[in-house]
Amino acid sequence: MITHLNNSRGESNKAFAAFSLYLSLGPERSTAEVAKKLAKSEQLIRRWSAKFWWTDRVAAHGAHLAIIEREAVEAVARRRRRNGKNAKRSCAKRNGR
């Protein structure tokens, strides 16, 4: 289970929804933009951000995605190596080697 994307202890559904929006805004995210989109005060959004560790959770999410991406790249490389070996064997069998 990915804990950095779950509600933090004591985080209300509204605060979590604000965090989810913050996360979805990408690299240009800001508490000001969240406040604007949710029609909430920026002070409230900054308070939620600090109290529920939004920047740390975003960093954890980024690290998690980097691990998934690395594992996918490694899996593709393994599959290509395996397919390349199988293609060489198949070619060698056809050529009587």
C-alpha positions as CSV (number, residue, x, y, z in Angstrom):
1,M,0.0,0.0,0.0
2,I,1.3,3.4,-0.9
3,T,1.1,5.3,2.4
4,H,2.2,8.7,1.1
5,L,-1.0,8.9,-1.0
6,N,-3.3,7.9,1.9
7,N,-4.9,10.3,4.3
8,S,-2.3,11.3,6.9
9,R,-3.3,10.7,10.5
10,G,-6.0,13.2,11.4
11,E,-6.3,14.6,7.9
12,S,-9.9,15.4,7.0
13,N,-11.4,14.4,3.7
14,K,-11.3,18.1,2.6
15,A,-7.6,18.4,3.4
16,F,-6.9,15.2,1.6
17,A,-8.8,16.3,-1.4
18,A,-6.7,19.5,-1.4
19,F,-3.5,17.5,-1.2
20,S,-4.7,15.3,-4.1
21,L,-5.2,18.5,-6.1
22,Y,-1.8,19.8,-5.0
23,L,-0.2,16.6,-6.2
24,S,-2.0,16.6,-9.5
25,L,-0.8,20.1,-10.4
26,G,2.6,18.7,-11.2
27,P,6.0,20.5,-11.0
28,E,4.4,24.0,-11.0
29,R,2.1,23.2,-8.0
30,S,1.6,25.7,-5.3
31,T,-0.6,26.2,-2.3
32,A,-1.8,29.5,-3.9
33,E,-3.1,27.6,-6.9
34,V,-4.8,25.0,-4.7
35,A,-6.5,27.8,-2.7
36,K,-7.6,29.5,-5.9
37,K,-9.1,26.3,-7.4
38,L,-10.8,25.3,-4.2
39,A,-11.9,28.9,-3.2
40,K,-10.2,28.5,0.2
41,S,-7.9,30.8,1.9
42,E,-4.3,30.4,1.1
43,Q,-3.5,30.5,4.8
44,L,-5.7,27.4,5.4
45,I,-4.1,25.6,2.5
46,R,-0.6,26.4,3.8
47,R,-1.6,25.2,7.2
48,W,-2.8,21.9,5.8
49,S,0.3,21.6,3.7
50,A,2.6,22.0,6.7
51,K,0.5,20.0,9.1
52,F,0.1,17.0,6.7
53,W,3.6,17.1,5.2
54,W,2.5,17.7,1.6
55,T,5.9,18.5,0.2
56,D,7.4,15.3,1.8
57,R,4.5,13.2,0.5
58,V,4.9,14.7,-3.0
59,A,8.7,13.8,-2.8
60,A,7.8,10.3,-1.7
61,H,5.4,9.9,-4.5
62,G,8.1,11.1,-7.0
63,A,10.6,8.6,-5.6
64,H,8.0,5.8,-5.8
65,L,7.3,6.6,-9.4
66,A,11.0,6.7,-10.2
67,I,11.4,3.2,-8.7
68,I,8.5,1.9,-10.8
69,E,9.9,3.5,-13.9
70,R,13.4,2.0,-13.3
71,E,11.9,-1.4,-12.7
72,A,9.9,-1.1,-16.0
73,V,13.0,-0.1,-17.9
74,E,14.9,-3.0,-16.4
75,A,12.1,-5.5,-17.3
76,V,12.0,-4.3,-20.9
77,A,15.8,-4.6,-21.1
78,R,15.6,-8.2,-19.7
79,R,12.8,-9.1,-22.2
80,R,14.8,-7.7,-25.1
81,R,17.9,-9.6,-24.0
82,R,15.9,-12.8,-23.7
83,N,14.2,-12.2,-27.0
84,G,17.5,-11.5,-28.7
85,K,18.9,-14.8,-27.3
86,N,15.8,-16.7,-28.5
87,A,16.1,-15.1,-32.0
88,K,19.7,-16.1,-32.2
89,R,18.9,-19.7,-31.2
90,S,16.0,-19.8,-33.7
91,C,18.2,-18.5,-36.5
92,A,21.0,-21.0,-35.6
93,K,18.5,-23.9,-35.7
94,R,17.3,-22.8,-39.1
95,N,20.8,-22.7,-40.4
96,G,21.7,-26.1,-39.0
97,R,24.1,-25.0,-36.3
